[in-house]
Amino acid sequence: VLRDDFRQNPSDVMVAVGEPAVMECQPPRGHPEPTISWKKDGTPLDDKDERITIRGGKLMITYTRKNDAGKYICVGTNMVGERESEVAELTVL
């Protein structure tokens, strides 16, 4: 089972260069519980970058750079399928 509606969509974030940025989402309820990943501008986010942490529904960028700016989507996935959140914009000043 994978419901349609996100319990919490990520919201727009505005930070200055060098500041941490946090986006949060809570995926739809599902069985099994959906795993969470993030996309930036339509591309899966690379969490091999040591500045980026994905824990639970939280996306944390410890030290934002200008090129982190963009449109982020939270994706909840289980064996039934995939649901994408609304788009949240990260603005880096």
C-alpha positions in Angstrom: 0.0 0.0 0.0 1.2 3.6 -0.7 -1.1 6.5 -0.1 -1.2 9.5 -2.4 -0.9 12.4 0.0 2.3 13.6 1.6 1.9 14.2 5.4 4.3 17.1 5.0 5.5 18.7 1.8 8.9 20.4 1.9 8.7 24.2 1.9 10.8 26.9 0.2 14.1 27.7 2.0 16.3 30.8 1.7 19.8 30.9 3.1 23.0 32.8 2.6 26.1 31.1 1.1 27.8 29.0 3.8 24.8 28.6 6.0 23.1 25.2 6.6 19.9 24.5 4.8 17.2 22.0 6.0 14.2 20.7 4.1 11.8 18.4 5.6 9.1 16.1 4.3 6.9 13.3 5.6 6.0 10.8 2.8 2.6 9.2 2.4 1.9 6.3 4.8 2.6 3.0 3.2 3.2 -0.7 3.9 6.1 -1.3 3.8 7.1 2.1 5.1 8.4 4.1 2.1 12.0 5.0 1.8 12.9 8.6 1.1 15.1 10.1 -1.5 15.4 13.6 -2.9 15.7 15.0 -6.4 17.2 18.4 -7.3 16.0 19.9 -10.6 14.7 16.4 -11.6 18.0 14.6 -10.9 18.4 12.2 -7.9 20.5 13.9 -5.3 24.0 12.5 -4.7 24.4 11.9 -1.0 28.0 11.0 -1.4 28.7 14.7 -1.1 29.7 14.9 2.6 27.8 18.2 2.9 24.5 16.4 2.3 22.7 14.2 4.8 19.4 12.5 4.3 18.0 11.3 7.5 14.3 10.3 7.8 12.5 12.9 5.8 15.1 15.5 6.4 17.5 16.8 3.8 20.4 18.7 5.4 23.1 20.6 3.5 25.7 21.7 6.0 27.4 24.4 4.0 25.4 25.7 1.1 27.0 26.8 -2.1 25.5 28.9 -4.8 25.0 25.8 -7.0 22.9 24.1 -4.4 20.1 26.5 -5.3 17.3 24.9 -7.3 14.0 23.0 -7.1 13.9 20.1 -4.7 11.4 17.2 -4.6 11.0 14.6 -1.9 10.3 11.1 -3.2 8.7 8.3 -1.2 9.2 4.8 -2.6 8.1 1.3 -1.7 7.4 -1.9 -3.7 3.9 -0.5 -4.8 5.4 2.6 -6.4 6.7 6.1 -6.0 5.1 9.4 -4.9 6.7 12.8 -5.4 6.1 15.8 -3.2 5.3 19.3 -4.2 8.4 21.3 -5.4 10.4 23.3 -2.8 12.8 26.0 -3.9 16.1 26.5 -2.3 17.4 30.0 -2.8 21.1 30.8 -1.9 21.9 34.4 -1.5 
